[in-house]
Amino acid sequence: MAHDVGVLISRQIFQDCLRGRSPYEPLALYDHFGRKEGFQPIFFTLEDIFFQDLTVRGFLCNKEGGVCQKRLPLPTLIHNRIKPAFRDSRELARLRQLSETVLFNADNRLNKWTVHRIWSRESDLLAHLPETIRYHPSEVKPFLLRRGSVYLKPCHKSLAIGIFRMDLEENEKSARISVPGQEEGQIYSLERALSFLKEQIGNTPYLVQQSLPLIRIDHHPVDIRVAVQRGRDGEWRVSGMVARLGPVGGIATNVAVGGRAQQLLPVLRQAGFQKAEGLCCRIGEMVVKAAEVLSRRYPELADLGFDVAVEPGGRLWIIEVNARDLRITFHQARDLESWRRTFARPMEYASYLLRKQDSSRPSVAVLTPGTLPVRGRSSGSVETTVRETAERLAEERRVYVLGMDTRVLKKSCPVEVRASNRRQYWNQAFGHLRRLRSPIIQVENRPAVIGELRSICSQSRLLLYLHSDTFIRPPYIRPATLRKNLDHCDAIVTNSAHLKEQLIRMFPRCRDRIHVVAPGVNLNRFRSLQDPRVQEQRSQRRQAMGLIGKKVLLFVGRMIPQKGLHVLLKGLARIRERHPETHLLIVGGSHYGRMIQTPYVRMIREQMKPFRDMVTWIPFVPHSQMPSYYQAADLLVTPSLVREAFGLVNVEGMATGLPVVSVGIGGIPEVVEDGKTGVLLSRRELAPRLPEVCSDLFGNPQRMKRLGEAGRKRAEEYFGWDRTAEGMERLYKDLLKDDTPLSIG
């Protein structure tokens, strides 16, 4: 039986709960009703959670009526039954920040003043609210003179802690102040009473509320506790009502201050209400409405305890609400049916939430390498691909994205993984995946983790998305390990046919499981130079950069030898001979998002010295700002010296309408069509012919325009992110077609 649901219990009573000695949180009842819904709840405290791998040392009820301890994945659905002390706040905050975790009834420290203001905006509820103001020393006296009797309550406390009642004496020059347990109170002069309260309250947030004329039984004040909970359909319903009789002359009815609980209907009849059932229906309608209004502000609420007052004439009042109902009140009143119902409803609501999750299309969990942030500021091509495709795929199914700085995502579900080293990153990520149990797990460009992931998530379909051949070679992985890990994959995606063929040559048995899905470009962000609006932006950018009248070569990429910038710089003098107005714009640093003075960077700086007046080097530009730099250029040059699997820069340049000069190796010819969208050189002819090709293009503006327009058209037809997302969605559907295992490992 699945352990998808947890119950988080206060450490103060947990040991008694485990021994079956606590009527506050009887674990056996939770277990009974959870099993009826098809799951077995696991019980734990905040101290039992291991955040480093997202497991929990929890307890399960066994058939013998006892409990057994197990370390299990932290449940994705948790019923919160704690009202945390200050020392718990950090752990509870960490728990709430887990994006794939639903902690229902998390907001159980409601501010009484905030709640009153929310309800006051509803005309249906306004007539049931006592007049209430926020405490200020200067406001108490006029309020008391108008009402004659008031309560002062701390905004964040319950169980009658910290409350005062203030009754104006007949002479209106003195007042009686009472506290729970000291019903007779003490009389002060009015000014002294106000001063006393000011001293007692200090800076603690309080509210002031009119006293209400409660019904009484043998001089005992009576109010009503109503449990309102969400159930199997997610809607609010009354789970039970119970009368609470306070001490004679008392100012509160809580059991903690001497009150006692009794079954409601007999008490109402004794108080003179002949149609007690009808009165209960009115109470139910009122509190359900109040719960619905409150949950619009606090959607995680699922379990409320209302304190309701009834005047002798039948008028109903909402005194206050507690977001962690102490269900023991029903047990004390011997209303065991309602008591059991208050434990059944949370398990029914958990079942509703589980069904709600399952009703959506099967989820996909995308595991990024974790070396760069998913947000656009300093992400690489892998993270850009994940970010753009996940947001589109999320329109079809639930997509979890695991990595660093994932909260930039709007439609997909960000799962933040923070770690100080690589091992810790993978441990945390695997913990998340273990809990999510997504039918498909997509691993981005790190085949080395596939074997361990298969042992952890044996029921999931594993999809490896390769963006380059870097990580399928030593020192990142041994050939034997790679062979084994690829056999564990249900599908392998490459970003180009070149990379697919390379993989097939290495591992022919993988042929039928390898699919090509090319990355894309945001066609709305990287707009064509033919667009009149882009022309205006281009002029502004070129003017700001001092490029008016220049013929601008653009190089975009990291400062590493493989990208070939030194080859371009070596030929720059020859280009300048034919076109003195040439200017080279370089965008990129030695590492993603930062610049380190590597030997290669120092060499590039030396090469640039003769061309200082014709080179602009911008080491780092957030990806969101890159379109303006493409738009400022005339010709994109990517003189790569290695077989790049794809080359996203070329697609971005083509989408902008730039002709491209590149190298006809690797996956580049799949993007740039030689003679149609640009010019491709062989690696051997790159150095000698690059200056000539660039110079010829600068001398033929009409050809450059034709190449650029064709490049934009090709980008629109083959390289939009929508097309990439559609390709991935088709693959997901194929993987989930039937229940037969697709892996041959």
N, C-alpha and C positions, 0 to 999 in steps of 0.2 A: 504494500500500500504506500502511496506517495506521501512524502513529508513536505508538501508545498506550503503548509501553513504553520506559523509559529505563534506562540502566546508568550509575550514578554511580561514577566511578573516581577514585582518588587522584591529586592533581595531581603528585605526585613521579614517577609512572611514566607519566603520560598521554602525553607527547610520544613516548616509546618505543613505546607502544601504537599511536599513530597511524601510526608508521613501520613497524609490524609486527615490531618487534624485541623484544617482551616476551612470554615464555611465561607470565607471571603472568596477564595479561588479554588474550588474543588476540581482538581485535574481530571478526575474520573468523568465528571459531567462534560467537560470540554471534549474529552476523548470519545465519549459515547456519541455525542451529537456530531463530532467531526467524522467519525466512521460512517455514520448514517449518510453523510454527504459525499463519502468516497475518498476521504483522506484521513491520515492519522496526524494530529497536531503534535508538535514538539515544543516542550516547555523549557524556558531558560531565562536568565537575568542578563543584564548588560555585561556583567563580569565574565559571562560564558562565551562572549563573541570574540573570535580571532579575526581581526580586520585584515591581517596580512595575507591570509588566503581565503577569507570569507567563508569560514566554517564556524560551527557553533558546537560547544560541548553541552548538549541538551539532554532532556529526559523524555522517554516515551513510556506510556502506560502499557503494561503487559497483561496477558490473559489471566494471570494469577491475582490480579488486583493491586500489584505493586508497580514499581517503575524501574526502568533500566536506563543506564546512561550510554549515550552514543555520540560520537563526533560526526556530524553530518554537514552538508552544505547549508549555509545560512538560508532560511526560507525566503522566497521572494515576496511572500505575503505574511504580514505580522500584525496580530491584534495587540495593540498597546494597552497594558493594564497598569502602567506605572505613572505616577506623578513625580517626575524626577526631582531629587534634591540638587543643590548646586553642583555637587561633585559628579553627578551623573550627566550634566548638561553637555559636556564635550562629547562623550560617547554617543549620547542620543542624537546629537547634531551630526556626527559621522554616519550614523545609521540612516538618518533622514536624507543625507546627501547621496546615498547610493541610488542612482537614477533608476535601476531596475527593481528597486524594492518598494513595495506598497506598504506603508506603515499606517494602518487605519486606526483612527482615533489618536493620531499623533498630537493634534492641537488640543490637549486636554487641560491646559491652564488658561482658561478663558478670562479675559478682563471684563469684569461686571459692567463697567462703564461703557466699554466698546459694544458689548452685547446689547445694552439698553439702547444705545444710539442706533444700532442696526434695526432693532425691532420698532423703534419709534417712527421709522420711515414707512411702516406698513399700517395703513388705515385699519385693517382687520384686527391688528394686535394692539393698537394704541389704547383702546378702551380697557384693555386688560393689564396695563402697565401702571404701577404706582408712580406718582410724581417723584422724579429722581433728579438730583443735581450732582455735579462734581464737587467734592469737598473743597471749600476754601474758608478759612476762619471768618471772613467777613460775610459769608453767605448763610451761615448756619442760623444766626439769630432771626433774621426775617423769615426764613423757612419754618423755623420752630414756632414763631408767633402766628404764622398763618395756619399751620397744621396741628399744633398742640402736642404732637408726639412724633418723633422721628427715630429712624435707625441710622447709625453710621457704620458702614461696612468697608473693610479693606477690599480693594478691587481684585486681588489675586489670591484670596484665602477661601477656604471652605470649612465645613464642620464647626461652624459658629465661632471660629478662631478670630479674635480681635474685634468682635462687634460690640457696639454700645447702643443702648436705647436711652433716649433723652425725652423726658416727659415734663411739660411745662406745668408748674403749680398754678393754683387758681389765682393767686395774686399777680401772676405773670412777671414776678420779680425774682423768682427762684425756679430751679429745675432739678428734677431727680435724674441721676445717671445710674443705669443698671447695666450689669454685665452677666453673661451666662453663669449660673451657679451662685449668684448673689442677687436673687430676685428682688429683695427689698430695696436695694440700691442705696444711694446716699444723696441727700439734698444739699445743694450748693446755691449760693446766690447766682443769678443768671450769668453775670460777668465772670464769676469764679468758675462756673461750670464750663463756660466757653473756653476759658484759659486752661482749665484742666484737660479738656479734650485736645486742645492745641498742643499741649505738652506731650500727651500720650501718643498722638498721631504723628507728630513731627513731619517728616517729608514723605511718609508712606502714602501712596495714592489711595484715597478713600472716596466713597460716594455717600450721599445723604438721601434717604428714602423715607417717604411718608409711612407711618405705622398703619396697619390694616386691621379692621375689626374682624378677627377670626371667630369662627364658630367655637363653642366650648362644650365640653362634656364634663359635668361635675367640676366646673371651674378650670378644667385643664384646656389650654389653648390647643387647637387642632389645625394642622395643615396636612397637605397630601403630597406624598412623593410619587411621581409618575416616571416610570422607566420607558423611554422612547428609543427604539433601535431600528437600524436598517436590517432587512431580512433577505430572504431568498430572491426577491425580485428587485432588490436595491432600494426599495421605497421605505419611508419611515412609517413605523407602526408602534402602537402602544403595546408593551410587553407585560405591564402590570401596574396596578395602583395600590397604594397602601396608605392608611392613616397614620399620622404621627402625633402622639399626645405629649405635650410638653409638661413640665412640672407646674403645679398650681402657682400662678403669679409669675411664671417663667417668661423669659423673652425669646426663647428658642425652643424648638421641638426636637433637635438632633438627639439621637441616642447617646452621643458622646457627652452631652451636657444634661443627662437625666431624663430624656424623653423615652417613650416606648412605642413600638409599632404594633398596630392592630389591623385586622382585615377591614377594608374600607366600607363595604355596603352596610354592615351592622352599625358602624359608627355614624354614617350619614343618616340612617333611619332613626337612630337614637337622638340625633340632632334635630329631627323634625322634618327631614326631607322624605316625603312619601314616594316620590318618583326618583329614587336614588339612581336607578339604572340610567334614566334620561340625563341626570346631572353628570354621570360618568361619561356619557357619550359627548356631552358638550365640552367637558374637560379634555377628552381625547382629541376632538377636532381642533381645539385651541392649541394644544401643545404640539400636535403634528404640524400644524401650520407654522408655529414658531420654529420647529426643528428644520423645516424645509427652507425657511428664510435664512436661518443661521448657517445652514450648510452651503448656501450659495457663496457665502464669504469664506467658509472653512470647509472645503469639499472633502477633507479627510475624516470629518466627524462621522461617527457611526453609532455612538452609544451615549445617550444623554439622560441625566436625571433632573427632572423639573420639580421645583418646590412650588406648589399651587395653594393659594388661599381661597376659601369660600366664605363669603359673608353670610350671616343668618338669613338674609333675604335672597341668597342664591347668586349674587354677583361673583364672578370669577376673576382672580388676579394671578399673574405670573410673578412670584416673588423673585426667583432667580433660577439659574440652570447650572448644573455641574456636568463637565464633560468626562467624568470618570465616575459613573454611578456605582455607589457601594451597594451591591445587590443583596448584602446580608440583611437589609431592612425587611425584605420579603420573607427571609428565613425566620427572622424574629417574630414576624406576624403570623407564622405558620401557614403562609400562603405559598405552599411548596410548588404548586403548579406554575405560578408566576416566577418563582425563584428559579426553577428549572428552565423556564422559557428565556430568562435573561442570559443564560449560558448557551441555549440553542441558537438564538438569533445571531450572535456574532459568527458562529460556525456556518450558518446558512448564508450570511452575507459574504463570508470568505468564499463559499462555493459560488456565489453569484459573481464575485470578482474573478475567480478562476475561469468560469464559463465565459465571461466577458473577454478575457485574454485569449482563450482558445477559439472564440468565435471569429476573431480576426484571422486573416490568412496566415499560414505558417511563417514563423519569423526566421530571419537570417541574422546571424551575428558576424560582424566583420571585424577581424582582429588586425589592427595596424602594427607595424614594427615597433612603435614606441620611441623611436630615435628622434623624431621630429613631431612638432605639434600638428594636430589636424586643422586647427584654425589657419587662415590664409596668410598670416603675416610672415611666417618663416617656414612654411611647410614645403615639402618637396613634391615631385610629380606623383609619387604614390599617394600621398595624403590628399593632393588635389583631386586625383581620380576618385578616391574614396568619398571625399566630401561632396563632389558634384553628383556622383552616381547614387549615393545613399539617399540624398535629399529627393531625388526623383523616384527611386525605388520605393521610398516610404509612402508614396501615394497608392501603391498596390498592396503592400504588406508591411508588417512591423520590422524595422531594420535597427538593430543595435550596432553602434560603432564604438569599439573599445580602443582607447588610446589616450594621448595627452591633449589637453585643451580641446576637448570634444564639445564643450557646451556652446560653441558657436553654432552647432547644428540646430535647426528649427523644426524640421519635419521628422527626421529620424531620431532615434533614442540615444542620446549620448551616455556612454559609460566611461567615466573618468578613471584612469589608472595612473596613479602617482607612485613612483618608486625611486630609490636612490641608486639602484644598480640594475643590470639586465636580469639577473636571476629573480630579483624581487618583482620586477615588472612582469615576467612570465608567470610567477606564482600567483600574483594578484589577478592577472588576466585569466588564468586557468580557473581560479576560484569563481570569477564572474561567469565564465562559460559553463562551469559545472552547475551553477544555480539556474542559469537561463534555460538550459536544455533546449536550445534552438534546434529545429530539424536540420538546418544547414549552418555550418560554420565555415566562413570564408577567411582564409589566412593570406595576408598580403605579403608576398615576396620573401617569406622566411620558411623555406622547406625544412629547415633543421628542427623546428618545433612540432612537426606533424606527428612523429612517432609518439611522443609524450602525450600529445593532445588526443590521439586515437585511444590511448589507454584510459584517459580520463572521461572522454565523451564518446563512448563506444556506440551509442545509438544514433549519433548525428552523422549526416552526410558531410564529408570534408571536401572542401573545394580550395585548391591552391591557385592563387592569382600571381603569376610571375610577370614582373615588369622589366626584368633584365636577366642576363646570365651571370651576374656577379655572385649571387648567393647559391648557385648550383655548382660551385667550384671550391676547391680548397683555397684559402684556409677555413672557409665558412662551413664547409660540410665535406665529409669523405664520400667518395663515389659509392661505396657499399651502403652507407647510411642513406644517401640520397635515393638509391634504388629501392631500398626497403620503405622509405617514407613515401615515395611516389606510389608504391603499391598500396599504401594505406589511403590514398586519395580516391574519392569517388569521381572527381572531375578535376582537370587542370586547365586553367585559362592562361593563355599567353596574349601579350598585347600586339603581337605581329606574327605573320606566317613565317618570317625568318626565325624567330625564337622557337616556334613550334617545330620546324624542320630540324633545328639544332638539337632540340630535346629528343625528337624521334631517332636521330642518328645515335644519340647516347643511350637511349632506352626504347628500343623498337616496340616492346610489349605495351607501352603507354599510348600508342598511336590513337586508339579508338576513344581514349578518354581526354584527349587534348582538344581544346576549342580556342578559336581566335576571337577575341572581343577587343577591338581597338579603343583606346582612350579617345577623348574628344576635346572640345573647346566650347566655352560659353559664347555662343554666337551673338547673343545680345550684348555681352560686355565687350567682346572683341569685334567691333563693328568695322565694316568696310570703309576704306578711304574714299570710295565713290559716294558715300552718304554725305549730303550737304552739311549735316550737323557735325560730322567727323572732320570735314574740311575746315570748318571754323575752329574746332578744338585743336586741330593740327597746327593751324596758323598761330594760335595763342601759345601752344606749347613750344613751337620752334622759336617764336619771338622771345619767350621767357628764357630759353636755353641758348640764345644767340646763334640760332641755326638758320636764320633767314638767308636765302640765297645759297645755301650749302647743299651738296649732294651727300646724303647721310647714309653711311654703312652702319648696320646694327649688328652687334654681337651680343647674344644673351646666353649665359651659362656660367658654370662654376669655373674658378681659376685653377684648373688642373690640366696637366699636359694633354690628356686624352681629348679635350675639347678643341685643341688646335689653335688657340688665339695667337700663339707665337708665330704660326705660319702666316696668318693674316697680317700681323704687324710687320713681318719680314717683307711682304709684298706691297706694303702701304706706300713706300716711296715711288714705286713704278706706277701705281694708280694716280698718285698726285702729279706725276709728270704730265699725264694726259688730261687730268681734271684737277687743277689746283684748288678748286673749291670743295674738294672732298673733305668730309669730316667723319671720324669714327666714333660712334657712341657705344660704349661698353657697359653692360648692365650685369653685374654678378660679382660675388665674392669667393673667397677660397672655400668657404663652408656655407651651408644653408643658413641664411640670415645673419652671417657674421664674417668678419675678415680676420684672418691670421696670416702673419708674415712668413709664409712658407718659402723655401728656396725658389719654387716656381714663380710665386708672386714677386719676389725680388728681381728675378730675371725679366719678368714682364715689365716691371717699372724701368729697368735699364733700357729695354727695347723701346719704350715709349718716349724717352727723353728727347730724341730728335724731332718728335711729332707733338710736343706739348701744346702747340697752338691749334692742332687739328684733332685732338683726342679728348673726349669727355668720358670719364670713368665714374660710374655710380656703383659703389660696392654692394649696396643692398637696397632693394625695392620690394615692398610687400606685393604679393601677387595681385591683389585687388587694384594696384596702381599701374600694373604693367601695360594695359592697353594704351595708355597715353604715350609711352615710350615707343611702342610699335608704330603708333600713328605719327610720331615725329620723324620716322625714318623713311628712306626711299628703297633700300635694298637690305634684305636679311642674309647674313652669311653665317653658316654653321660648318666650319671646316673640321669636322670630327675625324680623329685618327683611329678610332676603334669602331667595331661593328655594334653600333647602338641598336637596341632592340626596337625602338620606335622613334623617339625624338619629338616630344610634345611641343618644343619651341617652334619647329617647322609648321606645325598645324596652327599655332597661334599667329604666326606670321602670315600664313596663307589666308586665315580668316580675316585678317586686317587688310588683305589685298596687296601684300608685299610680294614681289618676286623673290625666290629663294635660290641662293647658290649654296650647294652642299656637296656631299660625297655619296656616291652610289654604292654604299656598302650597308650591311646589316638590314634593318627594317626601314631605312630612310626611303628607298625607292617605292615602298608601299604607300608612302605619304606624298612625296614630291615626284611628280611626273616629269621626267627629263624632256625639255623642249616645250612643255605645255604649261607647267606652273612654275618652272624654274630651270636651273641648269645643274646637272649632276656630273661631277668629275670623279675619275678613278682616284684611288689613294695615291697611285704613282704620279699622276699628273697634277695633283692638288697644288703643290708648292710652285711648280713652274707656270701653270696656267691660270691660277686664281686671279692674279692682278689683271691679266688680259681679259678674262671673262667679265670681271666687275667693270673694267673700263669700257668694254664694248657695250654692256648694258646701260651704263651711264650715258653713253653716246647715242642711245636709241630709246628715247622716252616712250615711243609708241609701243615698242616691243615689251618694255617693262610694264606698261599699263595692261597689255593683253595677258601677260603672264600673271599679273596680280589679280585681274578679274577672273581668270580661269582658276586660280588658287582659291579665291573666295567661293566660287561655285562648287569646287571639289570639297571644300571644308563643309559647306552646307549639306552636300549630298551624302558624305561618308563619315564626317567626324564631329557631329554634334553630340553633346552629352546625352540627349534624349535617345539617340541611336545606341549609344553604349549601354544605357540603362535597359533598353528593350532587349538587347542581346543577353544581358545578365538575367533578366526576368525569364526569358525563354529557357535558359539553362536551368534556373531554379525549378521551373515547372517540370522539366525533363527529369531532374533528380528526384522529384517528389511524386512521379507518376504512379509508382506502385511501391509496395512494401519490401520488394526483394532487394537484398544488399547489392549495391553497385560496386563496392570495393572488392578487389581481388586479393587484398593483403590478408 
